[in-house]
Amino acid sequence: MTVGADRTYTGTYQANDNVIFTVSFKPIQKMYTVTVKATENGTIVLKNSEGQEVVSGSKVEEGSMITVVATPNEGFELKELKANDTDIFVAKTFKVEKDTEVTALFSQKVIKYTVVVAPTENGSVSLKDMQGNPVASASQVVAGTELEVVVTPSKGFKLESLLAGKENITETKKFVVNSNVTVVARFVLDDSVEAVASESVRVYPNPATDYVLVEANADAQIRLLSMNGRTLISARTSAEGFARIDLSSIAAGTYLLTIDGAVRKLIVK
């Protein structure tokens, strides 16, 4: 048989007996064009259900399932993936039901690092960005961000050193985040600060040997500190405002006694 221009089929058959002609027709399979829109910073490859590559601009049978393989260039990540106007970012597959254009958007990968403030004594440490927004310890911070460190020594102390990782930022108190980093501050006694007097506080005997007596407000917080700011003894006054601090385990030397904001130097013999 031959196919005519008007889609008719003609042919000849020599009949030597009664003949029944049976003709079957099947639907014409629709074909659609699938294309990949040119993109930057990555590549897009289409594959059919058999895993074979479908070249951009190819005709594909209606109903075919196409898988999209999106590969970002180094330092980039896939931001958006569509088949015409349909979002296929998660599925990365689509069913061919019409002419389809696949579009992808690759953007520069956002790298973040963890910034931690190490616990410290005798002062506080906090972080903020250059716009003044607070940055909590253990936060994820975008690479290249500049941070400022706010240090507040406790009364009678001063900042001795401030490190961001291995970088000494004691003077600038600023650093740029280029890796995971821990901020470490060290506070020491401020020898230039004289004892802060308070009429409601009494410390005696001073110098002391085995013990020292403290008279202050009721339930006052008492801390005996070494010269490097380490807390050696912590106690509170009684409801009557008295406390007896045992010094039998304390070596001879000069110490700082803080009592609810009042600061006294204590000599132990």
Secondary structure, 3 states (H helix, E strand, C coil): CEECCCCCEECCCCCCCCCCCCCCCCCCCCEEEEEECCCCCEEEEEECCCCCEECCCEEEECCCEEEEEEEECCCEEEEEEEECCEECCCCCEEECCCCEEEEEEEEECCCEEEEEECCCCCEEEEEEECCCCEECCCEEEECCCEEEEEEEECCCEEEEEEEECCEECCCCCEEECCCCEEEEEEEEECCCCCCECCCCCEEECCCECCEEEEECCCCCEEEEECCCCCEEEEEECCCCCEEEEECCCCCCEEEEEEECCEEEEEEEC
